[in-house]
Amino acid sequence: MSDPAWERVADAEHELRGPAAALGMLAERIRRDPEARAYADSLDAQLARLGTALDDLAAARGGGPAPGRSATVQLEPLARGAFEGVGAEVTADWRAGRPRVVADRGRLAQALGNLLANADEHGEGPIEVRGRRVPGAVRVEIRNRARPARPRHGDRGRGLLIARAAAASAGGRLELAEEGGQVVAILELPVEDSRPDAA
């Protein structure tokens, strides 16, 4: 006899995949309009994150982890696409060129989305995203002013754990630092050497 709770989870997963596929097709249409292309990047980033969460949900029903889907990912559009949905003002200082990394695109979208959401929720003022090349890697920093410490409630910190696991799955690392009153999340990912940075 099937478990009613798992059946409801399966139904919810099924119903989420349909709209996600439709939104993916809408993103492709938006991408054809040069004036709306930035919105397509944002939609793509959120859909990658949603798809990975759905894969995790399906895998959890089976009792195992979701399979990884590593591929070559161009990092800059994914990073810029993660800006949408953040309440604070976000500015970019991107000097990393157009690096490519070998990673699960959905996991990277999760990492970037969670880091921006954490900065929005736990920091103050505008958020700055910096992209730089360092030897063999690309370094993405998400920074804003530190907010005075407040008591933690519930499952706070879950997004940071998800982001750290996503970085590790791509062979990278995630660190938190404080610099001059700012909290800085530092995501470093190895670049793919076999292809040029330019698209």
C-alpha positions in Angstrom: 0.0 0.0 0.0 1.4 3.4 -1.0 2.2 6.1 1.6 -0.4 9.0 1.2 2.2 11.6 2.2 4.7 10.4 -0.5 1.8 10.2 -3.0 1.1 13.9 -2.3 4.8 14.7 -2.8 4.7 12.8 -6.1 1.6 14.7 -7.2 3.2 18.1 -6.3 6.4 17.2 -8.1 4.4 16.2 -11.2 2.4 19.5 -11.2 5.6 21.6 -10.7 7.4 20.1 -13.7 4.7 21.1 -16.2 4.8 24.8 -15.4 8.6 24.7 -15.2 8.7 23.3 -18.8 6.2 25.9 -20.0 8.3 28.7 -18.4 11.4 27.3 -20.1 9.7 27.6 -23.5 8.7 31.2 -22.5 12.3 32.0 -21.6 13.4 30.9 -25.1 10.8 33.2 -26.7 11.9 36.1 -24.5 15.6 35.5 -25.4 14.8 36.2 -29.1 13.9 39.8 -28.1 17.2 41.7 -27.6 15.6 44.2 -25.3 14.3 41.4 -23.0 17.3 39.1 -23.1 18.3 40.0 -19.5 14.9 38.8 -18.3 15.5 35.5 -20.0 18.8 35.0 -18.2 17.0 35.6 -14.9 14.2 33.2 -15.8 16.8 30.6 -16.9 18.7 30.9 -13.6 15.6 30.4 -11.5 14.4 27.5 -13.7 17.7 25.8 -13.3 17.4 26.1 -9.6 13.8 24.9 -9.7 14.7 21.9 -11.8 17.5 20.8 -9.5 15.1 21.1 -6.5 12.6 19.0 -8.3 15.3 16.4 -9.1 16.2 16.4 -5.4 12.6 15.9 -4.4 12.2 12.9 -6.8 15.5 11.4 -5.6 14.4 11.8 -1.9 11.3 9.7 -2.6 13.6 7.0 -3.8 15.9 7.3 -0.8 19.0 8.4 -2.7 20.7 11.6 -4.0 19.8 13.2 -7.3 22.2 12.4 -10.1 24.7 15.2 -11.0 24.5 16.8 -14.4 27.9 18.4 -14.9 28.4 20.3 -18.1 30.2 23.4 -19.3 28.5 26.4 -17.8 29.1 30.0 -18.7 29.2 31.7 -15.3 28.5 35.4 -16.0 24.9 35.1 -17.3 24.0 32.7 -14.6 25.4 35.0 -11.9 23.6 38.0 -13.4 20.4 36.0 -13.7 20.4 35.2 -10.0 20.0 39.0 -9.2 16.2 38.9 -9.8 14.1 38.2 -6.8 16.4 39.9 -4.4 14.7 42.8 -2.5 17.9 44.8 -2.1 19.6 46.8 -4.8 22.2 44.6 -6.5 25.2 46.0 -8.5 27.8 44.1 -10.4 31.5 44.7 -10.7 32.3 41.9 -13.1 35.9 41.8 -14.3 36.2 38.0 -14.8 35.5 38.0 -18.5 33.3 35.1 -19.6 34.7 32.1 -17.7 33.4 28.6 -18.2 33.2 26.1 -15.4 32.3 22.5 -15.4 29.5 22.1 -13.0 25.8 21.2 -12.5 24.1 24.4 -13.7 21.2 24.0 -11.3 23.5 23.6 -8.4 25.4 26.8 -9.3 22.0 28.6 -9.6 21.2 27.3 -6.1 24.5 28.5 -4.7 24.2 32.0 -6.2 20.6 32.4 -5.4 21.0 31.3 -1.8 24.1 33.6 -1.3 22.2 36.6 -2.6 19.1 35.7 -0.5 21.3 35.4 2.6 22.9 38.8 1.9 19.5 40.4 1.4 18.0 38.8 4.6 21.0 39.0 7.0 22.9 42.1 5.7 22.1 45.8 5.2 22.2 48.1 2.2 22.9 47.4 -1.4 24.6 44.1 -2.4 27.6 44.1 -4.6 28.6 41.1 -6.7 32.2 41.0 -7.9 33.7 38.6 -10.4 37.5 38.2 -10.8 39.9 35.7 -12.3 42.4 34.2 -10.0 45.0 31.5 -11.0 43.0 28.5 -12.3 39.7 29.7 -11.0 37.0 32.4 -11.0 36.2 34.2 -7.8 32.7 35.5 -7.2 32.2 37.7 -4.1 28.8 38.7 -2.8 29.1 41.5 -0.2 27.1 44.0 1.8 27.2 45.6 5.2 26.9 43.4 8.2 23.8 43.7 10.2 24.0 43.5 14.0 23.8 39.9 15.2 20.2 38.7 15.9 18.9 35.5 17.4 18.7 32.6 14.9 15.3 30.9 14.5 14.1 27.8 12.7 16.2 26.3 9.8 18.2 29.4 9.1 21.6 28.5 7.6 20.1 25.9 5.3 20.8 28.1 2.2 24.4 28.4 3.2 24.8 24.6 3.5 23.1 24.2 0.1 25.5 26.7 -1.4 28.6 25.1 0.2 27.6 21.7 -1.1 27.0 23.1 -4.6 30.4 24.7 -4.6 32.1 21.4 -3.5 30.2 19.5 -6.2 31.9 21.7 -8.8 35.3 21.2 -7.3 35.2 24.7 -5.8 34.9 26.2 -2.3 32.8 28.7 -0.4 34.0 30.9 2.4 32.6 33.7 4.5 34.7 36.6 5.6 34.3 40.0 7.2 36.1 43.0 5.7 35.7 46.5 7.0 32.1 46.1 8.3 31.1 44.0 5.3 30.1 40.3 5.2 31.7 38.7 2.1 30.6 35.3 0.7 33.5 34.1 -1.5 32.7 31.4 -4.1 35.7 30.1 -6.0 35.2 27.7 -8.9 37.9 26.1 -11.1 37.7 27.3 -14.7 37.6 25.0 -17.7 41.0 25.4 -19.4 40.2 23.7 -22.6 37.9 26.4 -24.0 38.3 30.1 -24.4 36.5 32.6 -22.2 34.8 34.3 -25.1 31.5 32.8 -26.1 
